[in-house]
Amino acid sequence: MLRHLPACGLLLLMVLGLLLGPHVEAEESRLLAPDWTLEKVGGGSVSLHRDARGVPAVLFFWASWCPHCGAALPVMESLYQEFAPRGVRFYALNIWEDGDAVSYFRVHDYHLPLFLTADLVAEEYGIEGTPGVVVIDRQMGIKELHVDGVSPREMADVLRQYLRAELNRDIVTQR
């Protein structure tokens, strides 16, 4: 019994330290989304922080030569059609392109806001492959949603769930 006393004493000191020590609440670390300004295909300059402050935003980094991007774009277009009328901002940021992104959008009848040569933006966000998805909250913080490497359907489910929750939060706070 005596040989267990040092371990018990140490455990007791740890518990007392936790109970009597200063209470520190962990702050949620938030990474602020880097601002950028790009020309939108069809006209107009868009600055992320000016355009999307106060609303959720989805950045979709893609290239026309990327087969996974081709599979994900119909999902992004569907989400855009569903959520853009409710205020969510979407940005199709074309990166590392060697083809014609504008023709690609035209042929597939996509209406997502399209931005060309967004390579530096991708670099700022740490995008290392395509497609890349970054979700930004109302305060311009980057959300961790883990949508890279999942099927387009799974990506849509995760994004849809997050966006609905964000928009429903508005309804609840307005009551």
N, C-alpha and C positions, 0 to 999 in steps of 0.2 A: 504494500500500500504506500509506503514511504517513497518508493522509487517513482510513483506517478505524481507526487506532490509538485515537483518543478513544472511539469507539463500543465497541471491543473492551475498552478499559480500564474503561469504565463497566459493561459486562456482567460483567467479571471481578470488579469490586468488589461488584456485586449478588450474584453467586454466592458469593463469600467471606462476604459479610454473612449470607447464608442459612445457610451451613455453620458459621460460627463464632459467629453471634449466639445469643442465648438461645433455647432451644427452648420454645415456648409452644403448648400443646395447646388447641385451640378447645373450649370447653365447649358442650354442646348446650343451647341456650336453651330453657327450658320455661316456659310460661305456666300458672300455677296456676289451676285452674277456680274461679271465684267460688262461694262457698257460698250456698245458698238454703234456705229452709224454706217448704213449701207444704202445703196440705191436699189429700190424695188423695181423688178421688171414690170414695165408698163408705166413707170414714172413715180417720182416721189422719193424723197430721202426719209429713211426711218431710223430713229435712234431708239434702242431698246428701252432705256430707262425712261424716256419721255413717252413712248408709245404704250408700254405695258405696266407702268406703275399702277398698283391698285387692283390689278387683275392677274389671274394665272396666265402663264405663257408656256408654250411648247416650242422648243427649238429642235428642228429635225435636220441633221447634217447628212447629206446624201450625194451620190454621183450617179450619172446615167449608166455608167459601165458596171455598176455594182448590182449583182443579181438579188442580193438580200434587200437592197434599197428598193428595187423594182417590186419585190414582194410586199414590202412594208408601205409603199406609197399609197396604194388603194385604202389601206387602213387609216393612214394619216388624213387622206382626203375625206373619208367618212367621218372621222372625229372632227375635222374642220367644219364640215357641213352641219354636224350636230351641235358643236359648242361655240363656234364663232358668233352666231347670232345672239348668244347669251353673254358675250363680252370676252371670251377667252381669246388670247392672241396666239396665232400660229405663224411660224417662220420656217420656210423650206430654204435651208442654207446650202447651196451647191458648193462642193469642195473638190479639190484635186481633179477637176474635170478636164477631159480631153475630147469630149463630144459636144453636142449641142443640147444643152439643158432646156432651153426655151422650146425647141422643137419637140423634145421628149415630153414636156408638159402639154404642149398643144396636141400631139398625137394621142395622148392618154386622157385628154380632157380634164386635167387637174386644174383646180382653181386656188390652191394654197398660195399665199403670198410668196413669191419666188425671189431669191437674192443670189446673184452670181458672185463668183470669186470670193467666197467667204473663208478662204484658207487661214487667214490671220485670226479670224474669230474662232475657228476650230482649234487653232493652236492655243489661244487664250483660255479656252474651256478644257484643254487637255484631251481633245478628241484624237484618238489614235487609229480609228478604223471606221468604216462605214457599214451600215448606217449608225449614226449616233443620235441619241435622244437626251435632251436636257430639259427638265421641267423647272420652272421658276415660279415661286409663290408671289403673293401680292406685295410683299415688302422687298422684292428683288433678291430673295434668298434662293439658292439652288436646293432643290428637294432631291433626296435619295430615293428613287423608286425602283431601281434595279430592273430596267427593261432591256438592257443590252444582252444579246445572246439568247433571247427568247423568241418564240414564234411570233409572227405578226398578230395572230389572234390573241396570244397571251399579252403582248404589248398593248393591244387595244383594250383588253380587260382591265389591266393595271391603270392605264391612263384614264379610261372612262370612270373607273371607281374613284380615283383621286379627284378628277374634275367635278364629278357629281357631288362629292363630299364638300369640296370648296364652294361650289355654287349654292348648295343647300345650307351651308354655314351662313351665307348672306341672308337667306330667308329666315332662318332661326333668329339671327341677331336683329332683324328688322321688326320682329313681332313684339 
